[in-house]
């Protein structure tokens, strides 16, 4: 580490202690490898770059998702101090994320000599909670106005009920 110690509120956690519900993650990891850069279209139809990096410490490793400019800024063999990161599930596998409220710093004198790649937390599959009606809609003709179809989904064009296999809120 580069001389500064974390405060009590920023206790460092080892990678093996991470769970699918981990939030406010403060840890030090070493980048083992970076995957290929892919282009994805966001919800706002903007095209963004994304890549996975395998990171870890002496206890375990996990894939970390890198977006846009962070892909080029983080290199293999670099050691990072991650502040306020979080874990999410991507296709049932854990991923470490920095996010917009988190940050990272490059650590000059790495305290990590070897990464335990045998214990990859991203290899374990978790059951994801299903998210129904992500549009938050009220039904209607694909809008959120509560028109035809009323509250709770089930209107035409809604992601919720109305179509086979969808979720429809029960009215009592």
C-alpha positions in Angstrom: 0.0 0.0 0.0 1.2 3.5 -0.5 1.4 4.6 3.1 -2.2 5.6 3.8 -4.3 3.4 6.1 -8.1 3.1 5.6 -10.3 4.7 8.1 -12.5 2.6 10.4 -15.5 3.1 8.1 -13.6 1.9 5.1 -12.6 -1.5 6.4 -11.0 -3.6 3.6 -12.6 -6.9 2.8 -11.0 -9.9 1.2 -12.4 -11.2 -2.1 -13.5 -14.5 -0.6 -15.9 -12.7 1.7 -17.9 -11.1 -1.1 -21.6 -12.2 -1.5 -24.2 -11.4 -4.1 -25.6 -8.7 -1.7 -22.3 -7.0 -1.0 -22.5 -3.2 -1.2 -20.0 -0.5 -0.2 -17.1 -2.9 -1.0 -13.7 -1.6 -0.1 -10.9 -4.0 -1.2 -7.5 -4.3 -2.8 -7.3 -6.5 -5.9 -4.7 -7.3 -8.5 -5.7 -7.5 -12.2 -4.9 -11.0 -13.5 -6.3 -10.6 -17.1 -8.6 -8.5 -19.2 -11.2 -9.9 -21.7 -12.1 -8.6 -25.1 -13.9 -5.3 -25.4 -17.5 -5.6 -26.5 -20.0 -2.9 -27.7 -23.4 -2.9 -26.0 -26.4 -0.6 -26.5 -27.7 1.0 -23.3 -31.3 1.7 -22.3 -30.9 5.2 -23.8 -29.7 3.6 -27.1 -26.2 4.9 -26.7 -23.4 2.5 -27.6 -21.0 1.8 -24.8 -17.8 -0.3 -24.5 -17.6 -3.1 -21.8 -15.0 -5.6 -20.8 -14.4 -8.1 -18.0 -11.2 -8.2 -15.9 -10.3 -11.1 -13.7 -9.2 -9.5 -10.4 -8.4 -11.0 -7.0 -6.3 -11.4 -3.9 -4.7 -14.3 -2.1 -8.1 -15.6 -1.0 -10.1 -15.7 -4.3 -10.8 -14.0 -7.6 -13.8 -12.5 -9.3 -14.7 -10.8 -12.6 -14.9 -7.0 -12.5 -16.9 -5.2 -15.2 -15.1 -2.3 -16.8 -16.9 0.4 -18.8 -15.7 2.8 -21.4 -12.6 4.8 -20.4 -11.9 2.5 -17.4 -11.1 -0.3 -19.9 -8.0 1.6 -21.2 -7.1 3.0 -17.8 -6.7 -0.3 -16.0 -4.0 -2.7 -17.2 -3.1 -6.3 -16.4 -0.9 -6.8 -13.4 -2.1 -3.4 -11.9 -3.1 -3.4 -8.3 -6.3 -1.4 -7.4 -7.8 -0.1 -4.3 -11.6 -0.2 -4.9 -13.7 2.2 -2.8 -17.5 1.8 -2.5 -17.8 -0.9 -5.1 -20.7 -3.4 -5.2 -21.6 -6.9 -6.4 -24.3 -7.7 -8.9 -25.4 -10.8 -10.7 -24.9 -11.0 -14.4 -26.6 -14.1 -15.9 -26.5 -15.6 -12.4 -22.8 -15.0 -11.8 -21.3 -12.5 -9.4 -19.5 -9.5 -10.8 -17.6 -6.7 -9.0 -18.5 -3.2 -10.2 -17.2 0.2 -9.4 -20.3 2.1 -10.5 -20.9 5.8 -10.6 -20.7 6.2 -6.8 -17.5 4.1 -6.4 -13.9 4.8 -7.3 -10.5 3.2 -7.6 -6.9 4.1 -7.2 -3.8 2.5 -8.6 -1.6 1.1 -5.7 2.1 1.5 -6.3 3.5 -1.1 -3.8 1.2 -4.1 -4.2 0.5 -6.1 -1.0 -0.7 -8.9 -3.3 2.0 -11.2 -4.5 -0.2 -14.0 -5.9 -3.9 -14.2 -6.8 -5.8 -17.4 -5.9 -7.4 -18.2 -9.3 -8.6 -21.6 -8.1 -11.4 -20.0 -6.1 -13.2 -18.0 -8.7 -16.4 -16.5 -7.2 -17.8 -15.7 -10.6 -17.9 -19.5 -11.4 -20.6 -20.1 -8.9 -24.2 -19.7 -10.2 -26.8 -18.0 -8.1 -30.6 -17.9 -8.5 -31.6 -14.4 -9.6 -34.8 -12.8 -8.5 -37.0 -12.3 -11.5 -37.8 -8.7 -12.3 -41.2 -8.3 -13.8 -42.6 -5.3 -15.6 -39.4 -3.4 -15.6 -41.1 -0.5 -17.4 -42.8 0.2 -14.1 -45.9 0.5 -16.2 -49.5 0.7 -15.5 -50.6 -1.1 -18.6 -52.0 0.9 -21.4 -50.9 0.7 -25.0 -47.2 0.4 -24.2 -47.1 3.7 -22.3 -47.4 4.4 -18.6 -50.6 6.4 -18.7 -52.8 3.7 -17.3 -55.0 3.7 -20.4 -56.4 0.5 -21.8 -55.4 -2.4 -19.5 -55.5 -0.3 -16.3 -53.0 -0.5 -13.4 -50.7 -3.3 -12.8 -49.8 -4.4 -16.3 -51.7 -6.5 -18.8 -52.3 -3.8 -21.4 -51.2 -4.0 -25.0 -47.5 -3.5 -25.5 -46.7 -3.6 -21.8 -43.9 -5.9 -20.7 -46.0 -7.3 -17.9 -49.1 -9.5 -18.3 -51.4 -9.6 -21.3 -49.1 -11.8 -23.2 -48.4 -15.5 -22.4 -46.0 -16.1 -19.5 -46.1 -12.5 -18.2 -46.8 -11.3 -14.7 -50.1 -9.8 -13.9 -50.9 -8.1 -10.6 -54.0 -9.5 -8.9 -56.8 -7.1 -8.0 -58.7 -7.7 -4.7 
